[in-house]
Amino acid sequence: MEGTLRERYGGNGMILTLNYKEYEVQVRTPTQDIFVVFDAAYVTFSEFFLEQGRMRRRTDNSNNAAAVVREETPAQVLKGITLYHAALRERLDAIYQFRTQHEKLRGVVVEVLTGDSRGGDGGDNSSSTDEKSGEEYSTWALREVDEAPMSLFASVDVLDLSSRGETAFASALEGYDRKVDAIEERLAKLLRDKLSACR
């Protein structure tokens, strides 16, 4: 799965090149479907494996003279299995949380600044002298929100699951949070200024 995602979107295309709806349709839903199918198959396999172990133990106990003492029980064998896709699943979940948070922020910024709850280009009903300045900071705010991931994730390979990749991804998320805090602070100041100008 990692190879397919890397081949199709590169190291950071899931964050930088796809809009949110494309991301949900092309990445999130198909990968979650695969994980759900795997989980169901793994549960079935585990039950089968444990049942085979119980049957073998009964057979071994009935042939006492030929019984061989096994060091590991089937449950211990299952517990010792390493599911290598777990790290990828965690990273894809983290990307999903990031994309969802970013989309919500973008929606709030669009709604607050333009009055359009659909996230499209809404109009400002202020007077013509305030219209241009309102449009300017609406455009600035949307550009800042849209460019935040681009500037921080441009050099990060989000599919690098090594410790170095983990550090780079965590650092990009922290940088994004700091940038969003600064954007929110500036927006709050601009909205306060706009409200006080209306009085």
FIKOLZA-1660 file (N, C-alpha, C; in steps of 0.1 Angstrom, whole numbers, plus 5000, padded with zeros to 4 digits):
% residues 199
   i   px   py   pz ch aa at
   1 5008 4988 5000  A  M  N
   1 5000 5000 5000  A  M CA
   1 5009 5013 5000  A  M  C
   2 5019 5012 5008  A  E  N
   2 5028 5024 5009  A  E CA
   2 5034 5027 4995  A  E  C
   3 5039 5016 4988  A  G  N
   3 5045 5018 4975  A  G CA
   3 5035 5024 4965  A  G  C
   4 5022 5019 4966  A  T  N
   4 5012 5024 4957  A  T CA
   4 5010 5039 4959  A  T  C
   5 5008 5043 4972  A  L  N
   5 5006 5057 4976  A  L CA
   5 5018 5065 4971  A  L  C
   6 5030 5060 4974  A  R  N
   6 5042 5068 4970  A  R CA
   6 5043 5070 4955  A  R  C
   7 5040 5059 4947  A  E  N
   7 5040 5059 4933  A  E CA
   7 5030 5069 4927  A  E  C
   8 5018 5070 4934  A  R  N
   8 5008 5078 4928  A  R CA
   8 5009 5093 4933  A  R  C
   9 5013 5095 4945  A  Y  N
   9 5013 5109 4951  A  Y CA
   9 5026 5114 4955  A  Y  C
  10 5037 5106 4954  A  G  N
  10 5050 5110 4958  A  G CA
  10 5050 5110 4974  A  G  C
  11 5060 5116 4979  A  G  N
  11 5062 5116 4994  A  G CA
  11 5052 5125 5001  A  G  C
  12 5047 5136 4995  A  N  N
  12 5038 5145 5002  A  N CA
  12 5026 5150 4994  A  N  C
  13 5023 5143 4983  A  G  N
  13 5012 5147 4974  A  G CA
  13 4998 5146 4981  A  G  C
  14 4997 5137 4991  A  M  N
  14 4984 5136 4997  A  M CA
  14 4980 5149 5005  A  M  C
  15 4991 5156 5009  A  I  N
  15 4988 5169 5016  A  I CA
  15 4989 5181 5006  A  I  C
  16 4998 5180 4997  A  L  N
  16 5000 5192 4989  A  L CA
  16 4992 5193 4976  A  L  C
  17 4989 5182 4969  A  T  N
  17 4983 5183 4956  A  T CA
  17 4968 5180 4956  A  T  C
  18 4963 5172 4965  A  L  N
  18 4948 5169 4965  A  L CA
  18 4940 5178 4973  A  L  C
  19 4928 5183 4968  A  N  N
  19 4919 5190 4976  A  N CA
  19 4913 5180 4986  A  N  C
  20 4905 5184 4996  A  Y  N
  20 4900 5176 5006  A  Y CA
  20 4891 5165 5001  A  Y  C
  21 4882 5168 4992  A  K  N
  21 4873 5158 4986  A  K CA
  21 4880 5148 4978  A  K  C
  22 4890 5152 4970  A  E  N
  22 4898 5142 4963  A  E CA
  22 4906 5133 4972  A  E  C
  23 4911 5139 4983  A  Y  N
  23 4918 5131 4993  A  Y CA
  23 4909 5121 4999  A  Y  C
  24 4897 5125 5003  A  E  N
  24 4888 5115 5009  A  E CA
  24 4885 5104 4999  A  E  C
  25 4882 5107 4987  A  V  N
  25 4878 5097 4977  A  V CA
  25 4889 5088 4972  A  V  C
  26 4901 5094 4970  A  Q  N
  26 4912 5087 4964  A  Q CA
  26 4921 5080 4974  A  Q  C
  27 4922 5086 4986  A  V  N
  27 4932 5081 4996  A  V CA
  27 4925 5075 5008  A  V  C
  28 4917 5083 5015  A  R  N
  28 4912 5079 5028  A  R CA
  28 4903 5067 5027  A  R  C
  29 4892 5068 5019  A  T  N
  29 4883 5057 5018  A  T CA
  29 4889 5044 5013  A  T  C
  30 4896 5044 5002  A  P  N
  30 4902 5031 4998  A  P CA
  30 4912 5025 5008  A  P  C
  31 4920 5033 5015  A  T  N
  31 4929 5027 5025  A  T CA
  31 4922 5022 5037  A  T  C
  32 4912 5029 5041  A  Q  N
  32 4904 5024 5052  A  Q CA
  32 4896 5011 5049  A  Q  C
  33 4892 5010 5036  A  D  N
  33 4885 4998 5032  A  D CA
  33 4895 4986 5033  A  D  C
  34 4907 4988 5028  A  I  N
  34 4917 4978 5029  A  I CA
  34 4920 4974 5043  A  I  C
  35 4921 4983 5052  A  F  N
  35 4924 4980 5066  A  F CA
  35 4912 4972 5073  A  F  C
  36 4900 4976 5069  A  V  N
  36 4888 4969 5075  A  V CA
  36 4888 4955 5070  A  V  C
  37 4891 4953 5057  A  V  N
  37 4891 4939 5052  A  V CA
  37 4902 4931 5058  A  V  C
  38 4914 4937 5060  A  F  N
  38 4925 4930 5066  A  F CA
  38 4921 4926 5081  A  F  C
  39 4916 4936 5088  A  D  N
  39 4912 4933 5102  A  D CA
  39 4903 4921 5103  A  D  C
  40 4893 4921 5094  A  A  N
  40 4883 4910 5094  A  A CA
  40 4890 4897 5091  A  A  C
  41 4898 4897 5081  A  A  N
  41 4906 4885 5077  A  A CA
  41 4915 4880 5088  A  A  C
  42 4921 4890 5095  A  Y  N
  42 4931 4886 5105  A  Y CA
  42 4924 4880 5117  A  Y  C
  43 4912 4885 5121  A  V  N
  43 4904 4879 5131  A  V CA
  43 4900 4865 5128  A  V  C
  44 4896 4863 5115  A  T  N
  44 4892 4849 5111  A  T CA
  44 4904 4840 5111  A  T  C
  45 4916 4845 5106  A  F  N
  45 4928 4837 5107  A  F CA
  45 4932 4833 5121  A  F  C
  46 4931 4843 5130  A  S  N
  46 4935 4841 5144  A  S CA
  46 4926 4830 5151  A  S  C
  47 4913 4831 5148  A  E  N
  47 4904 4821 5154  A  E CA
  47 4907 4807 5148  A  E  C
  48 4909 4806 5135  A  F  N
  48 4913 4794 5129  A  F CA
  48 4926 4788 5135  A  F  C
  49 4936 4797 5136  A  F  N
  49 4949 4793 5141  A  F CA
  49 4948 4787 5156  A  F  C
  50 4940 4795 5164  A  L  N
  50 4938 4790 5178  A  L CA
  50 4931 4777 5179  A  L  C
  51 4921 4775 5170  A  E  N
  51 4913 4763 5170  A  E CA
  51 4922 4751 5166  A  E  C
  52 4930 4754 5156  A  Q  N
  52 4940 4743 5151  A  Q CA
  52 4949 4739 5162  A  Q  C
  53 4954 4749 5170  A  G  N
  53 4962 4746 5181  A  G CA
  53 4956 4738 5192  A  G  C
  54 4943 4741 5195  A  R  N
  54 4935 4734 5205  A  R CA
  54 4933 4719 5200  A  R  C
  55 4930 4718 5187  A  M  N
  55 4928 4704 5182  A  M CA
  55 4941 4696 5182  A  M  C
  56 4952 4703 5179  A  R  N
  56 4965 4696 5179  A  R CA
  56 4969 4692 5193  A  R  C
  57 4966 4700 5203  A  R  N
  57 4969 4698 5217  A  R CA
  57 4961 4685 5221  A  R  C
  58 4948 4685 5217  A  R  N
  58 4940 4673 5221  A  R CA
  58 4946 4660 5215  A  R  C
  59 4950 4661 5203  A  T  N
  59 4956 4650 5196  A  T CA
  59 4969 4645 5203  A  T  C
  60 4977 4656 5206  A  D  N
  60 4990 4653 5213  A  D CA
  60 4987 4646 5227  A  D  C
  61 4977 4651 5234  A  N  N
  61 4974 4646 5247  A  N CA
  61 4969 4632 5246  A  N  C
  62 4962 4628 5236  A  S  N
  62 4957 4614 5234  A  S CA
  62 4968 4605 5231  A  S  C
  63 4978 4609 5225  A  N  N
  63 4990 4601 5222  A  N CA
  63 5001 4605 5232  A  N  C
  64 4999 4602 5244  A  N  N
  64 5008 4606 5255  A  N CA
  64 5022 4603 5252  A  N  C
  65 5025 4591 5247  A  A  N
  65 5038 4586 5245  A  A CA
  65 5045 4595 5235  A  A  C
  66 5038 4599 5225  A  A  N
  66 5044 4607 5214  A  A CA
  66 5043 4622 5216  A  A  C
  67 5038 4626 5227  A  A  N
  67 5035 4640 5229  A  A CA
  67 5049 4648 5230  A  A  C
  68 5049 4659 5222  A  V  N
  68 5061 4668 5222  A  V CA
  68 5057 4681 5229  A  V  C
  69 5066 4685 5238  A  V  N
  69 5063 4697 5245  A  V CA
  69 5067 4709 5236  A  V  C
  70 5057 4717 5233  A  R  N
  70 5060 4729 5225  A  R CA
  70 5064 4741 5234  A  R  C
  71 5073 4749 5230  A  E  N
  71 5077 4760 5238  A  E CA
  71 5067 4771 5237  A  E  C
  72 5060 4773 5226  A  E  N
  72 5051 4784 5224  A  E CA
  72 5037 4779 5221  A  E  C
  73 5027 4785 5228  A  T  N
  73 5013 4782 5225  A  T CA
  73 5009 4790 5213  A  T  C
  74 4998 4785 5206  A  P  N
  74 4993 4793 5195  A  P CA
  74 4990 4808 5198  A  P  C
  75 4985 4810 5210  A  A  N
  75 4982 4824 5214  A  A CA
  75 4995 4832 5215  A  A  C
  76 5006 4826 5220  A  Q  N
  76 5019 4833 5221  A  Q CA
  76 5024 4836 5207  A  Q  C
  77 5022 4826 5198  A  V  N
  77 5027 4828 5184  A  V CA
  77 5019 4840 5178  A  V  C
  78 5006 4841 5180  A  L  N
  78 4998 4852 5175  A  L CA
  78 5003 4865 5181  A  L  C
  79 5005 4865 5194  A  K  N
  79 5010 4877 5200  A  K CA
  79 5023 4882 5195  A  K  C
  80 5031 4873 5191  A  G  N
  80 5045 4876 5186  A  G CA
  80 5045 4881 5171  A  G  C
  81 5034 4880 5164  A  I  N
  81 5033 4884 5150  A  I CA
  81 5034 4900 5150  A  I  C
  82 5043 4904 5141  A  T  N
  82 5044 4919 5139  A  T CA
  82 5036 4923 5127  A  T  C
  83 5027 4932 5129  A  L  N
  83 5019 4937 5118  A  L CA
  83 5026 4950 5113  A  L  C
  84 5033 4949 5102  A  Y  N
  84 5041 4960 5097  A  Y CA
  84 5033 4971 5091  A  Y  C
  85 5020 4969 5088  A  H  N
  85 5012 4979 5083  A  H CA
  85 5007 4989 5094  A  H  C
  86 5009 4985 5106  A  A  N
  86 5004 4993 5117  A  A CA
  86 5009 5007 5117  A  A  C
  87 5022 5008 5115  A  A  N
  87 5029 5022 5114  A  A CA
  87 5023 5030 5103  A  A  C
  88 5021 5024 5091  A  L  N
  88 5015 5031 5080  A  L CA
  88 5001 5035 5083  A  L  C
  89 4993 5027 5090  A  R  N
  89 4980 5030 5094  A  R CA
  89 4979 5042 5103  A  R  C
  90 4988 5042 5113  A  E  N
  90 4989 5053 5122  A  E CA
  90 4992 5066 5115  A  E  C
  91 5002 5066 5106  A  R  N
  91 5006 5078 5098  A  R CA
  91 4994 5082 5090  A  R  C
  92 4987 5073 5083  A  L  N
  92 4976 5077 5075  A  L CA
  92 4965 5083 5083  A  L  C
  93 4963 5078 5096  A  D  N
  93 4953 5084 5105  A  D CA
  93 4957 5098 5109  A  D  C
  94 4970 5100 5111  A  A  N
  94 4975 5113 5115  A  A CA
  94 4973 5123 5103  A  A  C
  95 4976 5118 5091  A  I  N
  95 4974 5127 5079  A  I CA
  95 4959 5130 5078  A  I  C
  96 4950 5121 5081  A  Y  N
  96 4936 5123 5080  A  Y CA
  96 4932 5134 5090  A  Y  C
  97 4937 5132 5103  A  Q  N
  97 4933 5142 5113  A  Q CA
  97 4938 5156 5109  A  Q  C
  98 4950 5156 5104  A  F  N
  98 4956 5169 5099  A  F CA
  98 4947 5175 5088  A  F  C
  99 4944 5167 5078  A  R  N
  99 4936 5172 5067  A  R CA
  99 4922 5177 5071  A  R  C
 100 4916 5169 5080  A  T  N
 100 4903 5173 5085  A  T CA
 100 4903 5186 5093  A  T  C
 101 4913 5187 5102  A  Q  N
 101 4915 5199 5110  A  Q CA
 101 4917 5211 5101  A  Q  C
 102 4926 5209 5090  A  H  N
 102 4929 5220 5081  A  H CA
 102 4916 5224 5073  A  H  C
 103 4908 5215 5069  A  E  N
 103 4896 5218 5061  A  E CA
 103 4886 5225 5070  A  E  C
 104 4885 5221 5083  A  K  N
 104 4876 5228 5092  A  K CA
 104 4880 5242 5094  A  K  C
 105 4893 5244 5096  A  L  N
 105 4899 5258 5097  A  L CA
 105 4896 5266 5085  A  L  C
 106 4898 5260 5074  A  R  N
 106 4895 5268 5061  A  R CA
 106 4881 5271 5060  A  R  C
 107 4872 5262 5063  A  G  N
 107 4857 5265 5063  A  G CA
 107 4853 5276 5072  A  G  C
 108 4859 5276 5084  A  V  N
 108 4856 5286 5094  A  V CA
 108 4861 5300 5089  A  V  C
 109 4873 5300 5084  A  V  N
 109 4878 5313 5079  A  V CA
 109 4869 5318 5067  A  V  C
 110 4866 5309 5058  A  V  N
 110 4857 5314 5047  A  V CA
 110 4844 5319 5052  A  V  C
 111 4838 5311 5061  A  E  N
 111 4824 5315 5066  A  E CA
 111 4825 5328 5074  A  E  C
 112 4835 5330 5083  A  V  N
 112 4836 5342 5091  A  V CA
 112 4839 5354 5082  A  V  C
 113 4848 5352 5072  A  L  N
 113 4852 5364 5065  A  L CA
 113 4843 5367 5053  A  L  C
 114 4836 5357 5047  A  T  N
 114 4828 5360 5036  A  T CA
 114 4813 5358 5038  A  T  C
 115 4810 5351 5049  A  G  N
 115 4796 5348 5052  A  G CA
 115 4791 5336 5045  A  G  C
 116 4799 5329 5037  A  D  N
 116 4795 5318 5029  A  D CA
 116 4798 5305 5036  A  D  C
 117 4788 5298 5041  A  S  N
 117 4791 5285 5049  A  S CA
 117 4795 5274 5040  A  S  C
 118 4793 5275 5027  A  R  N
 118 4797 5264 5018  A  R CA
 118 4812 5264 5015  A  R  C
 119 4819 5275 5018  A  G  N
 119 4833 5275 5015  A  G CA
 119 4837 5281 5002  A  G  C
 120 4826 5287 4995  A  G  N
 120 4829 5293 4982  A  G CA
 120 4832 5308 4983  A  G  C
 121 4831 5315 4972  A  D  N
 121 4833 5329 4972  A  D CA
 121 4820 5336 4976  A  D  C
 122 4819 5341 4988  A  G  N
 122 4808 5348 4992  A  G CA
 122 4810 5363 4992  A  G  C
 123 4800 5370 4993  A  G  N
 123 4801 5385 4992  A  G CA
 123 4801 5391 5006  A  G  C
 124 4806 5403 5007  A  D  N
 124 4806 5411 5019  A  D CA
 124 4796 5422 5017  A  D  C
 125 4787 5423 5027  A  N  N
 125 4776 5433 5026  A  N CA
 125 4780 5446 5032  A  N  C
 126 4793 5449 5034  A  S  N
 126 4797 5461 5040  A  S CA
 126 4797 5473 5029  A  S  C
 127 4799 5485 5034  A  S  N
 127 4799 5496 5025  A  S CA
 127 4810 5495 5015  A  S  C
 128 4809 5503 5004  A  S  N
 128 4819 5502 4993  A  S CA
 128 4833 5506 4998  A  S  C
 129 4835 5515 5008  A  T  N
 129 4848 5518 5012  A  T CA
 129 4854 5507 5020  A  T  C
 130 4846 5500 5028  A  D  N
 130 4851 5489 5036  A  D CA
 130 4852 5476 5028  A  D  C
 131 4846 5476 5016  A  E  N
 131 4845 5463 5008  A  E CA
 131 4859 5459 5003  A  E  C
 132 4867 5469 4999  A  K  N
 132 4880 5465 4994  A  K CA
 132 4889 5460 5005  A  K  C
 133 4889 5467 5016  A  S  N
 133 4898 5463 5027  A  S CA
 133 4893 5449 5032  A  S  C
 134 4880 5447 5033  A  G  N
 134 4875 5434 5037  A  G CA
 134 4879 5423 5028  A  G  C
 135 4878 5426 5015  A  E  N
 135 4882 5416 5005  A  E CA
 135 4897 5413 5006  A  E  C
 136 4905 5424 5008  A  E  N
 136 4919 5422 5009  A  E CA
 136 4923 5413 5021  A  E  C
 137 4918 5415 5032  A  Y  N
 137 4922 5406 5043  A  Y CA
 137 4915 5393 5043  A  Y  C
 138 4903 5392 5036  A  S  N
 138 4897 5378 5034  A  S CA
 138 4907 5370 5024  A  S  C
 139 4911 5377 5014  A  T  N
 139 4920 5370 5004  A  T CA
 139 4933 5367 5011  A  T  C
 140 4939 5376 5020  A  W  N
 140 4951 5373 5027  A  W CA
 140 4949 5361 5036  A  W  C
 141 4938 5361 5044  A  A  N
 141 4936 5350 5053  A  A CA
 141 4934 5336 5046  A  A  C
 142 4927 5336 5036  A  L  N
 142 4925 5323 5028  A  L CA
 142 4938 5319 5022  A  L  C
 143 4946 5328 5017  A  R  N
 143 4959 5325 5011  A  R CA
 143 4968 5319 5022  A  R  C
 144 4969 5325 5034  A  E  N
 144 4977 5321 5045  A  E CA
 144 4973 5307 5049  A  E  C
 145 4960 5304 5050  A  V  N
 145 4955 5291 5055  A  V CA
 145 4958 5281 5044  A  V  C
 146 4956 5284 5031  A  D  N
 146 4959 5275 5020  A  D CA
 146 4974 5272 5019  A  D  C
 147 4982 5282 5021  A  E  N
 147 4997 5280 5019  A  E CA
 147 5004 5274 5032  A  E  C
 148 4997 5274 5043  A  A  N
 148 5004 5268 5055  A  A CA
 148 5009 5254 5053  A  A  C
 149 5001 5245 5048  A  P  N
 149 5007 5231 5046  A  P CA
 149 5018 5231 5036  A  P  C
 150 5016 5239 5025  A  M  N
 150 5026 5239 5015  A  M CA
 150 5040 5243 5019  A  M  C
 151 5040 5253 5027  A  S  N
 151 5053 5258 5032  A  S CA
 151 5060 5248 5042  A  S  C
 152 5051 5241 5050  A  L  N
 152 5057 5232 5060  A  L CA
 152 5059 5218 5056  A  L  C
 153 5051 5213 5046  A  F  N
 153 5052 5199 5042  A  F CA
 153 5059 5197 5029  A  F  C
 154 5064 5208 5023  A  A  N
 154 5070 5207 5009  A  A CA
 154 5082 5198 5009  A  A  C
 155 5090 5198 5020  A  S  N
 155 5102 5189 5020  A  S CA
 155 5100 5177 5029  A  S  C
 156 5088 5174 5034  A  V  N
 156 5086 5163 5043  A  V CA
 156 5080 5151 5035  A  V  C
 157 5086 5140 5036  A  D  N
 157 5080 5127 5030  A  D CA
 157 5071 5121 5041  A  D  C
 158 5058 5123 5039  A  V  N
 158 5049 5119 5049  A  V CA
 158 5048 5104 5050  A  V  C
 159 5053 5097 5040  A  L  N
 159 5053 5082 5040  A  L CA
 159 5065 5076 5045  A  L  C
 160 5075 5084 5049  A  D  N
 160 5087 5079 5055  A  D CA
 160 5084 5075 5070  A  D  C
 161 5084 5062 5073  A  L  N
 161 5080 5057 5086  A  L CA
 161 5092 5055 5095  A  L  C
 162 5104 5059 5090  A  S  N
 162 5116 5057 5099  A  S CA
 162 5115 5067 5110  A  S  C
 163 5125 5066 5120  A  S  N
 163 5125 5075 5131  A  S CA
 163 5128 5089 5126  A  S  C
 164 5136 5090 5115  A  R  N
 164 5139 5104 5110  A  R CA
 164 5126 5109 5103  A  R  C
 165 5119 5101 5096  A  G  N
 165 5106 5105 5090  A  G CA
 165 5096 5109 5100  A  G  C
 166 5096 5102 5111  A  E  N
 166 5086 5105 5122  A  E CA
 166 5089 5118 5128  A  E  C
 167 5102 5121 5130  A  T  N
 167 5106 5134 5136  A  T CA
 167 5103 5145 5126  A  T  C
 168 5105 5143 5113  A  A  N
 168 5102 5154 5103  A  A CA
 168 5087 5156 5103  A  A  C
 169 5079 5146 5103  A  F  N
 169 5065 5147 5103  A  F CA
 169 5060 5155 5115  A  F  C
 170 5064 5151 5127  A  A  N
 170 5060 5157 5139  A  A CA
 170 5064 5172 5139  A  A  C
 171 5076 5175 5134  A  S  N
 171 5081 5188 5134  A  S CA
 171 5072 5197 5124  A  S  C
 172 5068 5191 5113  A  A  N
 172 5060 5198 5104  A  A CA
 172 5046 5201 5110  A  A  C
 173 5041 5191 5117  A  L  N
 173 5028 5193 5124  A  L CA
 173 5029 5204 5135  A  L  C
 174 5040 5204 5142  A  E  N
 174 5042 5215 5152  A  E CA
 174 5043 5229 5146  A  E  C
 175 5050 5229 5135  A  G  N
 175 5052 5242 5127  A  G CA
 175 5038 5246 5122  A  G  C
 176 5030 5237 5117  A  Y  N
 176 5017 5241 5112  A  Y CA
 176 5008 5246 5124  A  Y  C
 177 5009 5240 5135  A  D  N
 177 5001 5245 5147  A  D CA
 177 5005 5259 5151  A  D  C
 178 5019 5262 5150  A  R  N
 178 5024 5275 5154  A  R CA
 178 5019 5285 5143  A  R  C
 179 5019 5281 5130  A  K  N
 179 5015 5290 5120  A  K CA
 179 5000 5293 5121  A  K  C
 180 4992 5283 5124  A  V  N
 180 4978 5285 5125  A  V CA
 180 4975 5294 5137  A  V  C
 181 4982 5292 5148  A  D  N
 181 4980 5301 5160  A  D CA
 181 4983 5316 5156  A  D  C
 182 4993 5318 5148  A  A  N
 182 4997 5332 5144  A  A CA
 182 4986 5337 5134  A  A  C
 183 4981 5329 5125  A  I  N
 183 4970 5333 5116  A  I CA
 183 4958 5336 5124  A  I  C
 184 4954 5328 5134  A  E  N
 184 4942 5330 5142  A  E CA
 184 4943 5343 5150  A  E  C
 185 4955 5345 5155  A  E  N
 185 4958 5358 5163  A  E CA
 185 4956 5370 5154  A  E  C
 186 4962 5369 5142  A  R  N
 186 4961 5381 5133  A  R CA
 186 4946 5383 5128  A  R  C
 187 4939 5372 5126  A  L  N
 187 4925 5373 5122  A  L CA
 187 4917 5379 5133  A  L  C
 188 4919 5375 5145  A  A  N
 188 4911 5380 5156  A  A CA
 188 4914 5395 5157  A  A  C
 189 4926 5399 5156  A  K  N
 189 4929 5414 5156  A  K CA
 189 4922 5421 5145  A  K  C
 190 4923 5416 5133  A  L  N
 190 4916 5422 5121  A  L CA
 190 4901 5423 5123  A  L  C
 191 4895 5412 5129  A  L  N
 191 4881 5412 5131  A  L CA
 191 4877 5422 5142  A  L  C
 192 4885 5423 5153  A  R  N
 192 4883 5433 5163  A  R CA
 192 4883 5447 5157  A  R  C
 193 4893 5450 5149  A  D  N
 193 4895 5463 5142  A  D CA
 193 4883 5466 5134  A  D  C
 194 4878 5456 5126  A  K  N
 194 4866 5458 5117  A  K CA
 194 4854 5460 5126  A  K  C
 195 4852 5453 5137  A  L  N
 195 4840 5455 5145  A  L CA
 195 4841 5469 5152  A  L  C
 196 4852 5474 5156  A  S  N
 196 4853 5487 5163  A  S CA
 196 4851 5498 5152  A  S  C
 197 4855 5495 5140  A  A  N
 197 4853 5505 5129  A  A CA
 197 4838 5506 5126  A  A  C
 198 4830 5496 5128  A  C  N
 198 4816 5496 5125  A  C CA
 198 4808 5504 5136  A  C  C
 199 4814 5506 5147  A  R  N
 199 4806 5512 5158  A  R CA
 199 4805 5527 5156  A  R  C
% end
